[in-house]
Amino acid sequence: MTSAIAVDRLEVIFDRFRALKGVSLDVQPGESFGLVGESGSGKSTLLRAIAGLAPVASGGIIVNGKTLGARRDKAFYREVQMVFQDPYGSLHPRQTVDRLLQEPLAIHGFADGEKRIQRALDEVGLGNGFRFRYSHQLSGGQRQRVAIARALILEPSILLLDEPTSALDASVQAEVLNLLEEVRKRRKLTFLMVSHDLAIITHMCERLMVMQSGEAVENLAAADLVERHVSKDYTRNLLRASEGFVRA
């Protein structure tokens, strides 16, 4: 089976700082795969490199069997969409929800925009009543639902999720995570998800990679992390740091 995402010895360098040091990763179609580690471990940089938002110095990235070059084309963004951590920063404050959702459809030349907008809003539990609101008229959870709707509207096969609920209250976090899980199952999506919260990753993902200082420390099944079947001290320390961690 062709991997949804295959990363081979990836190096990312910012002003002589090696943010990623030869990281390799393999995610299967329809899988939900997690990236965990402390701040600065390279989790988000790996996501951004796949999305074409971080400079790749060496190594390779293959998505759905296609080797990626330095630039991402329109076809890539139909297949791969990213949901960012901050729903406040990722939505244009002077655009209505309708305009935010129409923009990617116009860029990609879809003629059935009306149908896609209605479907996307219904799918994230907002409905047509939210179409002509501005982002400042929405709660944090509603903003993130709009961001997810915008990611889904092109019908991608892969979502890159960068701490998608960390800016939200705990009760709203659970709602958004459940929404993401339902959408993945319904659309048979592949997720690559970054979180510092081990409980979220083990709830959402089947497998995960632990990262430290731009390197892969170990690959685990989520069940192994829950049972504390880990081989590296760094991973044990992460578990201790999230004391009281249980699988949701």
Secondary structure as a PSIPRED ss2 file (coil, helix, strand):
# PSIPRED VFORMAT (PSIPRED V4.0)

   1 M C   1.000  0.000  0.000
   2 T C   1.000  0.000  0.000
   3 S C   1.000  0.000  0.000
   4 A C   1.000  0.000  0.000
   5 I E   0.000  0.000  1.000
   6 A E   0.000  0.000  1.000
   7 V E   0.000  0.000  1.000
   8 D E   0.000  0.000  1.000
   9 R E   0.000  0.000  1.000
  10 L E   0.000  0.000  1.000
  11 E E   0.000  0.000  1.000
  12 V E   0.000  0.000  1.000
  13 I E   0.000  0.000  1.000
  14 F E   0.000  0.000  1.000
  15 D C   1.000  0.000  0.000
  16 R C   1.000  0.000  0.000
  17 F E   0.000  0.000  1.000
  18 R E   0.000  0.000  1.000
  19 A E   0.000  0.000  1.000
  20 L E   0.000  0.000  1.000
  21 K E   0.000  0.000  1.000
  22 G E   0.000  0.000  1.000
  23 V E   0.000  0.000  1.000
  24 S E   0.000  0.000  1.000
  25 L E   0.000  0.000  1.000
  26 D E   0.000  0.000  1.000
  27 V E   0.000  0.000  1.000
  28 Q C   1.000  0.000  0.000
  29 P C   1.000  0.000  0.000
  30 G C   1.000  0.000  0.000
  31 E C   1.000  0.000  0.000
  32 S E   0.000  0.000  1.000
  33 F E   0.000  0.000  1.000
  34 G E   0.000  0.000  1.000
  35 L E   0.000  0.000  1.000
  36 V E   0.000  0.000  1.000
  37 G C   1.000  0.000  0.000
  38 E C   1.000  0.000  0.000
  39 S C   1.000  0.000  0.000
  40 G C   1.000  0.000  0.000
  41 S C   1.000  0.000  0.000
  42 G C   1.000  0.000  0.000
  43 K H   0.000  1.000  0.000
  44 S H   0.000  1.000  0.000
  45 T H   0.000  1.000  0.000
  46 L H   0.000  1.000  0.000
  47 L H   0.000  1.000  0.000
  48 R H   0.000  1.000  0.000
  49 A H   0.000  1.000  0.000
  50 I H   0.000  1.000  0.000
  51 A H   0.000  1.000  0.000
  52 G C   1.000  0.000  0.000
  53 L C   1.000  0.000  0.000
  54 A C   1.000  0.000  0.000
  55 P C   1.000  0.000  0.000
  56 V E   0.000  0.000  1.000
  57 A E   0.000  0.000  1.000
  58 S E   0.000  0.000  1.000
  59 G E   0.000  0.000  1.000
  60 G E   0.000  0.000  1.000
  61 I E   0.000  0.000  1.000
  62 I E   0.000  0.000  1.000
  63 V E   0.000  0.000  1.000
  64 N C   1.000  0.000  0.000
  65 G C   1.000  0.000  0.000
  66 K E   0.000  0.000  1.000
  67 T E   0.000  0.000  1.000
  68 L C   1.000  0.000  0.000
  69 G C   1.000  0.000  0.000
  70 A C   1.000  0.000  0.000
  71 R C   1.000  0.000  0.000
  72 R C   1.000  0.000  0.000
  73 D C   1.000  0.000  0.000
  74 K H   0.000  1.000  0.000
  75 A H   0.000  1.000  0.000
  76 F H   0.000  1.000  0.000
  77 Y H   0.000  1.000  0.000
  78 R H   0.000  1.000  0.000
  79 E H   0.000  1.000  0.000
  80 V E   0.000  0.000  1.000
  81 Q E   0.000  0.000  1.000
  82 M E   0.000  0.000  1.000
  83 V E   0.000  0.000  1.000
  84 F C   1.000  0.000  0.000
  85 Q C   1.000  0.000  0.000
  86 D C   1.000  0.000  0.000
  87 P C   1.000  0.000  0.000
  88 Y C   1.000  0.000  0.000
  89 G C   1.000  0.000  0.000
  90 S C   1.000  0.000  0.000
  91 L C   1.000  0.000  0.000
  92 H C   1.000  0.000  0.000
  93 P C   1.000  0.000  0.000
  94 R C   1.000  0.000  0.000
  95 Q C   1.000  0.000  0.000
  96 T E   0.000  0.000  1.000
  97 V H   0.000  1.000  0.000
  98 D H   0.000  1.000  0.000
  99 R H   0.000  1.000  0.000
 100 L H   0.000  1.000  0.000
 101 L H   0.000  1.000  0.000
 102 Q H   0.000  1.000  0.000
 103 E H   0.000  1.000  0.000
 104 P H   0.000  1.000  0.000
 105 L H   0.000  1.000  0.000
 106 A H   0.000  1.000  0.000
 107 I H   0.000  1.000  0.000
 108 H H   0.000  1.000  0.000
 109 G C   1.000  0.000  0.000
 110 F C   1.000  0.000  0.000
 111 A C   1.000  0.000  0.000
 112 D C   1.000  0.000  0.000
 113 G H   0.000  1.000  0.000
 114 E H   0.000  1.000  0.000
 115 K H   0.000  1.000  0.000
 116 R H   0.000  1.000  0.000
 117 I H   0.000  1.000  0.000
 118 Q H   0.000  1.000  0.000
 119 R H   0.000  1.000  0.000
 120 A H   0.000  1.000  0.000
 121 L H   0.000  1.000  0.000
 122 D H   0.000  1.000  0.000
 123 E H   0.000  1.000  0.000
 124 V C   1.000  0.000  0.000
 125 G C   1.000  0.000  0.000
 126 L C   1.000  0.000  0.000
 127 G C   1.000  0.000  0.000
 128 N H   0.000  1.000  0.000
 129 G H   0.000  1.000  0.000
 130 F H   0.000  1.000  0.000
 131 R C   1.000  0.000  0.000
 132 F C   1.000  0.000  0.000
 133 R C   1.000  0.000  0.000
 134 Y E   0.000  0.000  1.000
 135 S H   0.000  1.000  0.000
 136 H H   0.000  1.000  0.000
 137 Q H   0.000  1.000  0.000
 138 L C   1.000  0.000  0.000
 139 S C   1.000  0.000  0.000
 140 G H   0.000  1.000  0.000
 141 G H   0.000  1.000  0.000
 142 Q H   0.000  1.000  0.000
 143 R H   0.000  1.000  0.000
 144 Q H   0.000  1.000  0.000
 145 R H   0.000  1.000  0.000
 146 V H   0.000  1.000  0.000
 147 A H   0.000  1.000  0.000
 148 I H   0.000  1.000  0.000
 149 A H   0.000  1.000  0.000
 150 R H   0.000  1.000  0.000
 151 A H   0.000  1.000  0.000
 152 L H   0.000  1.000  0.000
 153 I C   1.000  0.000  0.000
 154 L C   1.000  0.000  0.000
 155 E C   1.000  0.000  0.000
 156 P C   1.000  0.000  0.000
 157 S C   1.000  0.000  0.000
 158 I E   0.000  0.000  1.000
 159 L E   0.000  0.000  1.000
 160 L E   0.000  0.000  1.000
 161 L E   0.000  0.000  1.000
 162 D E   0.000  0.000  1.000
 163 E C   1.000  0.000  0.000
 164 P C   1.000  0.000  0.000
 165 T C   1.000  0.000  0.000
 166 S C   1.000  0.000  0.000
 167 A C   1.000  0.000  0.000
 168 L C   1.000  0.000  0.000
 169 D C   1.000  0.000  0.000
 170 A H   0.000  1.000  0.000
 171 S H   0.000  1.000  0.000
 172 V H   0.000  1.000  0.000
 173 Q H   0.000  1.000  0.000
 174 A H   0.000  1.000  0.000
 175 E H   0.000  1.000  0.000
 176 V H   0.000  1.000  0.000
 177 L H   0.000  1.000  0.000
 178 N H   0.000  1.000  0.000
 179 L H   0.000  1.000  0.000
 180 L H   0.000  1.000  0.000
 181 E H   0.000  1.000  0.000
 182 E H   0.000  1.000  0.000
 183 V H   0.000  1.000  0.000
 184 R H   0.000  1.000  0.000
 185 K H   0.000  1.000  0.000
 186 R H   0.000  1.000  0.000
 187 R H   0.000  1.000  0.000
 188 K C   1.000  0.000  0.000
 189 L C   1.000  0.000  0.000
 190 T E   0.000  0.000  1.000
 191 F E   0.000  0.000  1.000
 192 L E   0.000  0.000  1.000
 193 M E   0.000  0.000  1.000
 194 V E   0.000  0.000  1.000
 195 S C   1.000  0.000  0.000
 196 H C   1.000  0.000  0.000
 197 D C   1.000  0.000  0.000
 198 L H   0.000  1.000  0.000
 199 A H   0.000  1.000  0.000
 200 I H   0.000  1.000  0.000
 201 I H   0.000  1.000  0.000
 202 T H   0.000  1.000  0.000
 203 H H   0.000  1.000  0.000
 204 M H   0.000  1.000  0.000
 205 C C   1.000  0.000  0.000
 206 E C   1.000  0.000  0.000
 207 R E   0.000  0.000  1.000
 208 L E   0.000  0.000  1.000
 209 M E   0.000  0.000  1.000
 210 V E   0.000  0.000  1.000
 211 M E   0.000  0.000  1.000
 212 Q E   0.000  0.000  1.000
 213 S C   1.000  0.000  0.000
 214 G C   1.000  0.000  0.000
 215 E E   0.000  0.000  1.000
 216 A E   0.000  0.000  1.000
 217 V E   0.000  0.000  1.000
 218 E E   0.000  0.000  1.000
 219 N E   0.000  0.000  1.000
 220 L E   0.000  0.000  1.000
 221 A E   0.000  0.000  1.000
 222 A H   0.000  1.000  0.000
 223 A H   0.000  1.000  0.000
 224 D H   0.000  1.000  0.000
 225 L H   0.000  1.000  0.000
 226 V H   0.000  1.000  0.000
 227 E C   1.000  0.000  0.000
 228 R C   1.000  0.000  0.000
 229 H C   1.000  0.000  0.000
 230 V C   1.000  0.000  0.000
 231 S C   1.000  0.000  0.000
 232 K C   1.000  0.000  0.000
 233 D H   0.000  1.000  0.000
 234 Y H   0.000  1.000  0.000
 235 T H   0.000  1.000  0.000
 236 R H   0.000  1.000  0.000
 237 N H   0.000  1.000  0.000
 238 L H   0.000  1.000  0.000
 239 L H   0.000  1.000  0.000
 240 R H   0.000  1.000  0.000
 241 A H   0.000  1.000  0.000
 242 S C   1.000  0.000  0.000
 243 E C   1.000  0.000  0.000
 244 G C   1.000  0.000  0.000
 245 F C   1.000  0.000  0.000
 246 V C   1.000  0.000  0.000
 247 R C   1.000  0.000  0.000
 248 A C   1.000  0.000  0.000
